[in-house]
Amino acid sequence: MGITVGGASKLLAIVLLVLGGAAGSAQSHAQTDPLGDRPALDPDHLIFHEPMEDGIFSDNWYAYQLEEEDGPVAGLYVVVRDGKSGDFSASLSLDCANRSSTWEWGVLYGSELVGQDYFEQQVPPQVAQNALARYCP
């Protein structure tokens, strides 16, 4: 069971995801998140490295806490994939007390909204598991 997040926070998360996805490769080169005040692809935020079957290419998954102007949003994290599979951003709600997570929203290639079926089929379960392990010690 995931954390219930207020409508304003969800709306902000969607806007940030769309902006972050739209930044796409520019975000990769600039190494900053949509707010411009934190590293989005900082190695310290790496939560999962996913090698491709060919052994040459890979995807890196990063997670960091969503921040609004008045501070961090409790339990809500931005997850960014960077690598061979293309740009992807999503919000992940973590419930530390119950050791559970819920994918809220996702944006693929900067403009394509994705739903739960995408999370279930395309996002490795280790991404949410590792986010829980890191941010809910």
Sine and cosine of phi, psi and omega as CSV:
sin_phi,cos_phi,sin_psi,cos_psi,sin_omega,cos_omega
0.00,0.00,0.74,-0.67,-0.05,-1.00
-1.00,-0.07,0.16,-0.99,0.04,-1.00
-0.98,0.21,0.64,-0.77,0.11,-0.99
-0.99,0.15,0.81,-0.59,-0.04,-1.00
-0.93,-0.36,0.70,-0.72,-0.01,-1.00
-0.86,0.51,0.44,-0.90,-0.03,-1.00
-0.83,0.56,-0.64,0.77,-0.02,-1.00
-0.90,0.43,-0.66,0.75,0.01,-1.00
-0.91,0.41,-0.64,0.77,0.03,-1.00
-0.90,0.45,-0.68,0.73,0.00,-1.00
-0.88,0.47,-0.69,0.72,0.03,-1.00
-0.88,0.47,-0.66,0.75,0.01,-1.00
-0.87,0.49,-0.66,0.75,0.02,-1.00
-0.89,0.45,-0.72,0.69,0.00,-1.00
-0.87,0.49,-0.70,0.71,0.00,-1.00
-0.90,0.43,-0.62,0.78,0.01,-1.00
-0.91,0.41,-0.68,0.73,0.01,-1.00
-0.90,0.43,-0.71,0.70,0.03,-1.00
-0.89,0.45,-0.68,0.73,0.00,-1.00
-0.90,0.43,-0.67,0.74,0.04,-1.00
-0.92,0.39,-0.63,0.78,0.00,-1.00
-0.91,0.42,-0.51,0.86,0.04,-1.00
-0.93,0.37,-0.49,0.87,0.11,-0.99
0.67,0.74,-0.87,-0.49,-0.07,-1.00
-0.92,0.38,-0.46,0.89,0.06,-1.00
-0.88,0.47,-0.59,0.80,0.03,-1.00
-0.90,0.44,-0.66,0.75,0.01,-1.00
-0.88,0.48,-0.65,0.76,-0.03,-1.00
-0.97,0.26,-0.61,0.79,-0.04,-1.00
-0.98,0.19,-0.37,0.93,0.00,-1.00
0.87,0.49,0.54,0.84,0.04,-1.00
-0.75,-0.66,0.37,-0.93,0.02,-1.00
-1.00,0.08,0.09,-1.00,-0.06,-1.00
-0.85,0.52,-0.46,0.89,0.02,-1.00
-0.98,0.20,-0.30,0.95,0.06,-1.00
0.98,0.21,0.17,0.99,-0.06,-1.00
-0.89,-0.45,-0.01,1.00,0.01,-1.00
-0.61,-0.79,0.50,-0.87,0.08,-1.00
-0.94,0.34,0.79,-0.61,0.05,-1.00
-1.00,0.04,-0.58,0.81,-0.03,-1.00
-0.92,-0.38,0.56,0.83,0.03,-1.00
-0.94,0.34,0.75,-0.66,0.02,-1.00
-0.82,0.58,-0.44,0.90,0.03,-1.00
-0.92,0.39,-0.32,0.95,-0.01,-1.00
-0.98,-0.21,0.09,1.00,0.04,-1.00
-0.92,0.40,0.82,-0.57,0.01,-1.00
-0.90,-0.43,-0.28,0.96,0.02,-1.00
-0.35,-0.94,0.75,-0.67,0.09,-1.00
-0.94,-0.34,0.84,-0.54,-0.08,-1.00
-0.89,-0.46,0.98,-0.18,0.05,-1.00
-0.94,0.35,0.57,-0.82,0.08,-1.00
-0.99,0.16,0.30,-0.95,-0.03,-1.00
-0.87,0.50,-0.47,0.88,-0.02,-1.00
-0.96,0.29,-0.21,0.98,0.01,-1.00
0.97,0.23,-0.05,1.00,-0.02,-1.00
-0.99,-0.17,-0.74,0.68,-0.08,-1.00
-0.99,-0.16,0.26,-0.97,0.01,-1.00
-0.38,-0.92,0.20,-0.98,0.15,-0.99
-0.88,-0.48,0.61,-0.80,0.13,-0.99
-0.91,-0.42,0.69,-0.73,0.00,-1.00
-0.91,-0.41,0.77,-0.64,-0.03,-1.00
-0.85,-0.52,0.50,-0.87,0.08,-1.00
-0.62,-0.78,0.66,-0.75,0.08,-1.00
-0.51,-0.86,0.44,-0.90,-0.07,-1.00
-0.93,0.38,0.70,-0.71,0.06,-1.00
-0.92,0.38,0.72,-0.69,0.02,-1.00
-0.85,-0.53,0.71,-0.70,0.13,-0.99
-0.98,-0.21,0.02,-1.00,-0.02,-1.00
-0.85,0.53,-0.55,0.83,-0.04,-1.00
-1.00,-0.07,0.15,0.99,0.08,-1.00
0.77,-0.64,-0.08,-1.00,-0.05,-1.00
-0.93,0.37,0.51,-0.86,0.07,-1.00
-1.00,-0.04,0.90,-0.43,-0.06,-1.00
-0.84,0.54,0.80,-0.60,0.11,-0.99
0.98,0.20,0.01,1.00,-0.04,-1.00
-0.90,-0.43,0.80,-0.60,-0.08,-1.00
-0.82,-0.58,0.56,-0.83,0.10,-1.00
-1.00,-0.09,0.78,-0.63,0.04,-1.00
-0.92,-0.39,0.75,-0.66,-0.03,-1.00
-0.81,-0.59,0.76,-0.66,0.13,-0.99
-0.97,-0.24,0.71,-0.71,0.05,-1.00
-0.72,-0.69,0.78,-0.63,0.03,-1.00
0.48,-0.88,-0.39,-0.92,-0.12,-0.99
-0.86,0.51,-0.58,0.82,-0.06,-1.00
-0.97,0.24,-0.14,0.99,0.04,-1.00
0.98,-0.19,0.17,-0.99,-0.05,-1.00
-0.95,0.33,0.69,-0.72,0.04,-1.00
-0.49,-0.87,0.69,-0.72,0.07,-1.00
-0.72,-0.69,0.58,-0.82,0.01,-1.00
-0.44,-0.90,0.30,-0.95,0.14,-0.99
-0.95,-0.30,0.68,-0.73,-0.04,-1.00
-0.83,-0.56,0.84,-0.54,0.03,-1.00
-1.00,-0.06,0.81,-0.59,0.01,-1.00
-0.93,-0.36,0.77,-0.64,0.09,-1.00
-0.95,-0.33,1.00,-0.08,-0.09,-1.00
-0.91,0.42,-0.60,0.80,-0.03,-1.00
-0.89,0.46,-0.63,0.78,-0.02,-1.00
-0.99,-0.17,0.03,1.00,-0.01,-1.00
0.79,0.61,0.77,0.64,-0.01,-1.00
-0.71,-0.71,0.27,-0.96,0.00,-1.00
-0.63,-0.77,0.42,-0.91,0.03,-1.00
-0.64,-0.77,0.81,-0.59,0.11,-0.99
-0.97,0.25,0.77,-0.63,-0.06,-1.00
-0.99,-0.11,-0.85,0.52,-0.07,-1.00
-0.56,-0.83,0.41,-0.91,0.06,-1.00
-0.52,-0.85,0.50,-0.87,0.02,-1.00
-0.75,-0.66,0.83,-0.56,-0.01,-1.00
-0.96,-0.28,0.71,-0.70,0.02,-1.00
0.83,0.56,0.45,0.89,0.11,-0.99
1.00,0.09,-0.20,0.98,-0.05,-1.00
-0.53,-0.85,-0.24,0.97,-0.08,-1.00
-1.00,-0.08,0.94,-0.35,0.04,-1.00
-0.95,0.32,0.65,-0.76,0.01,-1.00
-0.85,-0.52,0.41,-0.91,-0.02,-1.00
-0.91,-0.41,-0.22,-0.98,-0.08,-1.00
-0.85,0.53,-0.56,0.83,0.00,-1.00
-0.88,0.48,-0.60,0.80,0.04,-1.00
-0.91,0.42,-0.71,0.71,-0.01,-1.00
-0.87,0.49,-0.68,0.73,-0.04,-1.00
-0.93,0.37,-0.58,0.81,-0.11,-0.99
-0.99,-0.12,-0.49,0.87,-0.17,-0.99
-0.90,-0.43,-0.29,0.96,-0.02,-1.00
-0.98,-0.20,0.87,-0.50,0.01,-1.00
-0.86,0.52,0.67,-0.74,0.00,-1.00
-0.86,0.51,-0.41,0.91,0.01,-1.00
-0.89,0.46,-0.40,0.92,-0.01,-1.00
-0.89,0.45,-0.80,0.59,0.01,-1.00
-0.92,0.38,-0.64,0.77,0.01,-1.00
-0.87,0.49,-0.70,0.71,-0.01,-1.00
-0.94,0.33,-0.55,0.83,0.08,-1.00
-0.90,0.44,-0.69,0.73,0.06,-1.00
-0.87,0.50,-0.71,0.70,-0.02,-1.00
-0.88,0.47,-0.63,0.78,-0.05,-1.00
-0.98,0.22,-0.72,0.70,-0.16,-0.99
-0.99,-0.13,-0.11,0.99,0.06,-1.00
-0.78,-0.62,0.91,0.42,-0.08,-1.00
-0.91,0.41,0.00,0.00,0.00,0.00
